[in-house]
Amino acid sequence: MVKNHKLKIAIVTNNYTPYSGGLVSSINSLVKELIKQNYQPFIITLDFLGKKHNDPEYVIRVPSIIRFMYKKNHMAVPWRLTNKLEKIIKEIKPDIIHTQHPFLIGVSALKIAKRLNIPIIFTYHTMYEHYAHYLPMPQFLTKPLIKKKVISFCRKVDSIIVPSDYIKNYLKKEKINTKLIKIPSGIDPIFIKSEILKKNGKTFKLLNVGRFAKEKNVTILLNIFAEFHQKSPKTGSQQKFTFTLAGYGPEYDYLQNYAHQLGLKPKNIKFVHKPDKSILSELYNKSDLFIFSSKSDTQGLVLAEAMGCGCPVVAMDGPGQRDIIKNNENGFLVMSKSQMIEKINLIAKNSNLHEKLKKGALKTGKNYHPQKTSNKMIKFYKKILSNNKSQYQPL
């Protein structure tokens, strides 16, 4: 690389706006920080809408001739994807390609990177086989096939970024252990507060944020809240609780109906559909406890967002939760519904413990500031480039 050359990074992703969620947030946080530090990132993604997306100038859409909705998700199928993507890559001349997926656009990016001798890295965001139920085929067929494809992809890229120890250990078991680096994704600074908001009132406010989808197990949280709402002897609580669920996804309507069937009243439970960041930040800030039930998340950025706002977390044990939750410091990991009820009760009744967990949560959240995580990523990019020479030399 020539001295003073502005490093160009092509970030390729199947998912971007109008999608929201952890992946889109982590990409945006990284890109904003790269620009702030005078690097030149590009986001290359699919054209989901077939019209203006109101994208920043660094977003490039691959034309997609087929667009449709599946389970309330935007889907796009490009024609001759590899050819179109290669044309884009040749035009922007990136120093490195950073793919966010091992399928579709990620497969084309890998072919192009090898053909043009551009280093390519992959962030392993999720356990892909856990999402086999989205395919219209039997899971006993799709799960092993998905796993095989992903592992094969991992063996071909130059390096893999893992967001958690769980993914790192999983890949090591698959004999992929020479090119792994752990770098958690950053969160938007709007979710990192300088101090904890002092709350008034006797109501204890529970919050969940995320996609409303089968793998998130949100019905468990509704069942738990129903026991508090009904002042069941199992909870042993006479305190008032409210529960807010914020997000979007294919089970949005189903979960509202399920809450109604449980007898939960609108004054006690609230669904907020796809809130913007300012509203979401306010929800985190005003909540007393974040509860989480996903078993498939490998990182759970919403946990970091909650903690960055001084909101501790009680979560069912899962791969993404283990790296961030420290028992009795910033929240609790639990193994069952009854344990979650127990911990919620404990925190709600013990103000000293609650204050301790809030302080611990705020401290943890600051570790996910995008400046910290992006600096690690930039250092890694430079390390990769020091061992590789791109076909494209800066002018």
C-alpha positions as CSV (number, residue, x, y, z in Angstrom):
1,M,0.0,0.0,0.0
2,V,1.2,3.5,-0.8
3,K,1.7,5.9,2.1
4,N,-1.2,8.2,2.8
5,H,-3.5,6.0,0.7
6,K,-7.1,6.2,2.0
7,L,-7.9,2.6,2.9
8,K,-11.0,1.3,1.0
9,I,-13.2,-1.4,2.5
10,A,-16.0,-3.0,0.6
11,I,-18.6,-4.3,3.1
12,V,-20.9,-6.8,1.4
13,T,-24.1,-7.8,3.0
14,N,-27.4,-9.6,2.1
15,N,-29.2,-7.6,4.8
16,Y,-29.4,-3.8,5.0
17,T,-32.2,-1.2,5.1
18,P,-35.2,-1.5,5.0
19,Y,-34.1,-4.3,7.4
20,S,-33.1,-3.2,10.9
21,G,-31.6,-5.1,13.8
22,G,-28.3,-6.0,15.2
23,L,-26.5,-6.7,11.9
24,V,-27.5,-3.5,10.2
25,S,-26.7,-1.5,13.4
26,S,-23.3,-3.0,13.7
27,I,-22.5,-2.3,10.0
28,N,-23.6,1.3,10.4
29,S,-21.6,1.8,13.6
30,L,-18.5,0.5,11.9
31,V,-19.0,2.6,8.7
32,K,-19.6,5.8,10.6
33,E,-16.4,5.3,12.7
34,L,-14.4,4.4,9.6
35,I,-15.5,7.6,7.9
36,K,-14.7,9.6,11.0
37,Q,-11.2,8.2,11.0
38,N,-10.7,9.2,7.3
39,Y,-11.1,5.7,5.8
40,Q,-13.3,5.0,2.7
41,P,-15.9,2.3,3.3
42,F,-18.6,1.1,0.9
43,I,-21.7,-0.9,1.7
44,I,-22.7,-3.2,-1.1
45,T,-26.1,-4.8,-0.7
46,L,-29.3,-5.8,-2.6
47,D,-32.0,-3.6,-4.1
48,F,-35.0,-4.6,-2.0
49,L,-37.4,-1.9,-3.0
50,G,-36.8,-1.2,-6.6
51,K,-37.0,2.5,-5.9
52,K,-35.0,5.1,-4.1
53,H,-33.8,3.9,-0.7
54,N,-32.6,7.3,0.6
55,D,-29.1,5.8,1.0
56,P,-25.9,7.6,1.9
57,E,-23.5,8.0,-1.0
58,Y,-21.4,5.1,0.2
59,V,-24.2,2.5,-0.2
60,I,-24.3,0.7,-3.5
61,R,-27.3,-1.5,-4.4
62,V,-26.9,-4.5,-6.7
63,P,-30.0,-4.3,-9.1
64,S,-32.5,-7.1,-8.3
65,I,-35.1,-8.1,-10.9
66,I,-37.2,-10.2,-8.5
67,R,-38.5,-8.6,-5.3
68,F,-41.1,-10.0,-2.9
69,M,-42.2,-10.3,0.7
70,Y,-41.7,-13.6,2.6
71,K,-42.9,-13.8,6.2
72,K,-43.1,-10.0,6.3
73,N,-39.4,-9.8,5.2
74,H,-38.2,-8.0,2.0
75,M,-36.5,-10.5,-0.4
76,A,-34.5,-9.6,-3.5
77,V,-33.0,-11.9,-6.1
78,P,-30.4,-10.3,-8.4
79,W,-29.8,-11.5,-11.9
80,R,-26.1,-12.4,-12.7
81,L,-25.1,-11.4,-9.3
82,T,-21.4,-12.3,-9.6
83,N,-21.0,-10.3,-12.8
84,K,-22.7,-7.2,-11.4
85,L,-20.8,-7.4,-8.2
86,E,-17.5,-7.8,-10.0
87,K,-18.2,-4.7,-12.0
88,I,-18.8,-2.7,-8.8
89,I,-15.6,-4.1,-7.2
90,K,-13.5,-3.2,-10.2
91,E,-14.9,0.3,-10.1
92,I,-14.4,1.1,-6.5
93,K,-11.1,-0.8,-6.2
94,P,-11.2,-1.9,-2.5
95,D,-8.1,-2.9,-0.6
96,I,-10.1,-5.5,1.3
97,I,-13.6,-7.1,1.1
98,H,-15.5,-7.7,4.3
99,T,-18.5,-10.0,3.8
100,Q,-21.2,-10.3,6.4
101,H,-22.7,-13.5,5.0
102,P,-21.6,-16.9,3.7
103,F,-24.5,-17.1,1.2
104,L,-25.7,-15.3,-1.9
105,I,-23.7,-12.0,-2.1
106,G,-21.0,-13.5,0.2
107,V,-20.4,-16.4,-2.2
108,S,-20.1,-14.1,-5.2
109,A,-17.7,-11.8,-3.2
110,L,-15.5,-14.8,-2.4
111,K,-15.2,-15.8,-6.1
112,I,-14.4,-12.2,-7.1
113,A,-11.9,-11.8,-4.2
114,K,-10.0,-14.9,-5.3
115,R,-10.1,-14.0,-9.0
116,L,-8.8,-10.4,-8.4
117,N,-6.4,-11.3,-5.5
118,I,-8.2,-9.1,-3.0
119,P,-8.1,-10.3,0.6
120,I,-11.5,-11.2,1.9
121,I,-12.6,-11.6,5.5
122,F,-15.9,-12.8,7.0
123,T,-17.8,-11.9,10.2
124,Y,-19.5,-15.0,11.5
125,H,-22.6,-13.3,12.9
126,T,-24.9,-16.2,13.8
127,M,-25.5,-19.9,13.9
128,Y,-27.1,-20.2,10.5
129,E,-28.5,-23.7,10.9
130,H,-30.8,-22.3,13.7
131,Y,-32.7,-20.4,11.0
132,A,-33.4,-23.5,8.9
133,H,-37.2,-23.2,9.7
134,Y,-37.3,-20.2,7.3
135,L,-36.7,-22.5,4.3
136,P,-39.7,-24.4,2.9
137,M,-37.9,-27.8,3.4
138,P,-37.6,-30.3,6.2
139,Q,-35.1,-29.2,8.8
140,F,-33.5,-32.6,9.1
141,L,-32.3,-32.0,5.5
142,T,-31.6,-28.3,5.6
143,K,-29.7,-28.0,8.9
144,P,-26.7,-30.3,8.0
145,L,-26.6,-28.8,4.5
146,I,-26.5,-25.3,5.8
147,K,-23.7,-26.2,8.3
148,K,-21.7,-27.9,5.6
149,K,-22.0,-24.9,3.3
150,V,-21.0,-22.4,6.0
151,I,-18.0,-24.4,7.1
152,S,-16.8,-24.8,3.5
153,F,-17.1,-21.0,3.1
154,C,-15.1,-20.5,6.3
155,R,-12.2,-22.6,5.0
156,K,-11.9,-20.5,1.8
157,V,-11.9,-16.9,3.2
158,D,-8.6,-15.3,4.4
159,S,-9.8,-14.7,7.9
160,I,-12.8,-14.8,10.2
161,I,-14.0,-12.3,12.7
162,V,-16.0,-13.9,15.5
163,P,-18.1,-11.8,17.9
164,S,-18.0,-14.2,20.8
165,D,-16.1,-17.1,22.4
166,Y,-18.9,-19.5,21.6
167,I,-18.4,-19.0,17.8
168,K,-14.6,-19.2,18.2
169,N,-14.8,-22.5,20.1
170,Y,-17.4,-23.8,17.6
171,L,-15.1,-23.1,14.7
172,K,-12.1,-24.6,16.4
173,K,-14.0,-27.8,16.8
174,E,-14.5,-27.8,13.1
175,K,-10.7,-27.5,12.7
176,I,-10.8,-23.9,11.7
177,N,-8.4,-22.4,14.2
178,T,-5.6,-20.6,12.4
179,K,-7.4,-17.5,11.2
180,L,-9.9,-16.5,13.9
181,I,-10.0,-13.1,15.7
182,K,-12.5,-12.1,18.3
183,I,-13.9,-8.6,17.8
184,P,-17.4,-7.8,19.1
185,S,-19.6,-5.4,17.1
186,G,-20.0,-1.9,18.3
187,I,-23.3,-0.2,19.1
188,D,-24.5,3.3,18.2
189,P,-23.2,6.0,20.7
190,I,-26.8,7.0,21.3
191,F,-27.1,3.9,23.4
192,I,-24.1,4.8,25.6
193,K,-25.0,7.1,28.5
194,S,-22.7,9.1,30.7
195,E,-24.8,8.4,33.8
196,I,-27.7,6.4,35.0
197,L,-31.1,8.0,34.8
198,K,-32.8,8.2,38.2
199,K,-36.3,6.8,38.0
200,N,-39.3,7.6,40.2
201,G,-42.4,5.5,40.8
202,K,-43.2,2.1,42.2
203,T,-43.8,0.4,38.9
204,F,-41.0,-1.9,37.8
205,K,-40.5,-1.7,34.1
206,L,-39.5,-4.7,32.1
207,L,-38.2,-4.4,28.5
208,N,-37.4,-6.7,25.5
209,V,-36.1,-5.5,22.2
210,G,-35.5,-7.6,19.1
211,R,-37.0,-9.4,16.1
212,F,-40.3,-11.0,16.8
213,A,-39.4,-14.4,15.4
214,K,-39.7,-18.0,16.4
215,E,-36.0,-18.4,17.3
216,K,-36.2,-15.6,19.8
217,N,-38.6,-17.5,22.1
218,V,-40.5,-14.4,23.1
219,T,-43.6,-16.4,24.2
220,I,-41.5,-17.5,27.2
221,L,-41.2,-13.9,28.3
222,L,-44.9,-13.3,27.9
223,N,-45.7,-16.4,30.0
224,I,-43.3,-15.1,32.7
225,F,-44.9,-11.7,32.7
226,A,-48.4,-13.2,32.8
227,E,-47.4,-14.7,36.2
228,F,-46.3,-11.3,37.5
229,H,-49.4,-9.7,36.0
230,Q,-51.7,-12.1,37.7
231,K,-49.8,-11.9,41.0
232,S,-49.4,-15.6,41.0
233,P,-48.2,-17.3,44.2
234,K,-45.3,-18.6,42.1
235,T,-43.9,-15.1,41.8
236,G,-44.5,-14.1,45.4
237,S,-44.7,-10.5,44.2
238,Q,-47.3,-7.8,45.0
239,Q,-45.3,-5.1,43.1
240,K,-46.6,-3.6,40.0
241,F,-44.8,-4.6,36.8
242,T,-45.2,-3.4,33.2
243,F,-43.6,-5.0,30.1
244,T,-42.7,-3.3,26.8
245,L,-41.7,-5.3,23.7
246,A,-40.1,-3.3,20.9
247,G,-39.1,-4.6,17.5
248,Y,-40.5,-6.1,14.3
249,G,-40.8,-9.4,12.6
250,P,-43.1,-12.2,11.3
251,E,-44.5,-13.0,14.7
252,Y,-45.5,-9.4,15.6
253,D,-49.3,-10.0,15.2
254,Y,-49.1,-13.5,16.7
255,L,-47.4,-12.3,19.9
256,Q,-49.9,-9.5,20.4
257,N,-52.7,-12.1,20.1
258,Y,-50.9,-14.5,22.4
259,A,-50.6,-11.7,25.0
260,H,-54.3,-11.1,24.7
261,Q,-55.0,-14.8,25.2
262,L,-53.0,-14.8,28.4
263,G,-55.2,-12.0,29.7
264,L,-52.6,-9.3,29.6
265,K,-54.1,-5.8,29.6
266,P,-52.8,-2.9,27.4
267,K,-52.1,-0.8,30.5
268,N,-49.6,-3.4,31.6
269,I,-48.1,-4.6,28.3
270,K,-47.1,-2.5,25.3
271,F,-45.8,-3.4,21.8
272,V,-43.8,-0.8,20.0
273,H,-43.3,-1.6,16.3
274,K,-39.9,-0.8,14.8
275,P,-39.0,2.2,16.9
276,D,-36.3,4.6,15.7
277,K,-33.1,4.9,17.6
278,S,-34.1,8.0,19.7
279,I,-37.3,6.2,20.9
280,L,-35.4,3.0,21.5
281,S,-32.7,4.8,23.5
282,E,-35.5,6.4,25.7
283,L,-37.1,3.0,26.3
284,Y,-33.7,1.5,27.4
285,N,-33.1,4.5,29.6
286,K,-36.5,4.4,31.4
287,S,-36.6,0.7,31.9
288,D,-35.6,-1.1,35.1
289,L,-34.7,-4.5,33.6
290,F,-34.1,-6.0,30.2
291,I,-35.2,-9.6,29.8
292,F,-34.1,-11.9,27.0
293,S,-34.9,-15.4,25.9
294,S,-33.1,-16.1,22.5
295,K,-31.1,-19.3,22.2
296,S,-29.7,-18.5,18.8
297,D,-28.0,-15.1,19.2
298,T,-24.2,-15.3,19.1
299,Q,-23.7,-11.7,20.4
300,G,-27.0,-10.1,21.3
301,L,-26.2,-6.5,20.6
302,V,-29.5,-5.4,22.2
303,L,-28.0,-6.6,25.5
304,A,-25.0,-4.2,25.0
305,E,-27.5,-1.4,24.1
306,A,-29.5,-1.9,27.2
307,M,-26.4,-2.0,29.4
308,G,-25.1,1.1,27.7
309,C,-28.2,2.9,29.0
310,G,-27.7,1.5,32.5
311,C,-30.3,-1.2,32.2
312,P,-29.2,-4.6,33.6
313,V,-30.2,-7.9,32.0
314,V,-31.7,-11.2,33.0
315,A,-31.4,-13.6,30.1
316,M,-31.9,-17.3,29.4
317,D,-28.6,-18.9,28.9
318,G,-27.4,-18.7,25.3
319,P,-24.2,-18.3,23.2
320,G,-24.4,-14.5,22.8
321,Q,-25.3,-13.9,26.4
322,R,-22.3,-15.6,28.0
323,D,-19.7,-13.1,26.8
324,I,-21.5,-10.1,28.1
325,I,-23.5,-11.0,31.2
326,K,-21.6,-11.4,34.4
327,N,-23.8,-12.8,37.2
328,N,-24.4,-10.4,40.1
329,E,-22.4,-7.7,38.3
330,N,-24.6,-6.5,35.4
331,G,-27.4,-9.0,35.4
332,F,-28.0,-12.8,35.6
333,L,-28.0,-15.8,33.3
334,V,-30.7,-18.2,34.0
335,M,-31.5,-21.8,32.9
336,S,-35.3,-21.8,33.3
337,K,-38.5,-19.9,33.4
338,S,-38.7,-20.3,37.2
339,Q,-35.1,-19.0,37.6
340,M,-36.0,-15.9,35.6
341,I,-39.0,-15.2,37.7
342,E,-36.8,-15.6,40.8
343,K,-34.2,-13.1,39.6
344,I,-36.7,-10.5,38.4
345,N,-38.3,-10.7,41.8
346,L,-34.9,-10.4,43.6
347,I,-33.9,-7.4,41.6
348,A,-37.2,-5.6,41.9
349,K,-37.3,-6.1,45.7
350,N,-33.6,-5.2,46.4
351,S,-32.9,-1.6,45.5
352,N,-29.2,-1.9,46.6
353,L,-28.7,-4.9,44.2
354,H,-30.6,-3.1,41.5
355,E,-28.3,0.0,41.8
356,K,-25.2,-2.3,41.7
357,L,-26.4,-4.1,38.6
358,K,-27.2,-0.8,36.8
359,K,-23.7,0.6,37.5
360,G,-22.1,-2.7,36.3
361,A,-24.3,-2.6,33.2
362,L,-23.3,0.9,32.3
363,K,-19.6,0.0,32.7
364,T,-20.1,-3.0,30.4
365,G,-22.0,-1.1,27.8
366,K,-19.1,1.4,27.4
367,N,-16.9,-1.5,26.1
368,Y,-19.1,-1.6,23.0
369,H,-18.5,2.0,22.0
370,P,-17.9,1.9,18.2
371,Q,-14.6,3.8,18.5
372,K,-13.2,0.9,20.6
373,T,-14.5,-1.9,18.4
374,S,-13.7,-0.1,15.2
375,N,-10.1,0.6,16.2
376,K,-9.7,-3.2,16.7
377,M,-11.2,-3.8,13.3
378,I,-9.0,-1.2,11.6
379,K,-5.9,-2.7,13.2
380,F,-7.0,-6.1,11.9
381,Y,-7.6,-4.8,8.4
382,K,-4.1,-3.4,8.3
383,K,-2.7,-6.7,9.6
384,I,-4.4,-8.6,6.8
385,L,-3.2,-6.2,4.2
386,S,0.4,-6.4,5.4
387,N,0.3,-10.1,4.5
388,N,-1.5,-9.6,1.2
389,K,-1.1,-7.6,-2.0
390,S,-4.2,-6.5,-3.8
391,Q,-4.2,-6.5,-7.6
392,Y,-5.3,-2.9,-7.4
393,Q,-2.5,-0.5,-6.5
394,P,-3.5,3.0,-5.3
395,L,-3.0,5.7,-8.0
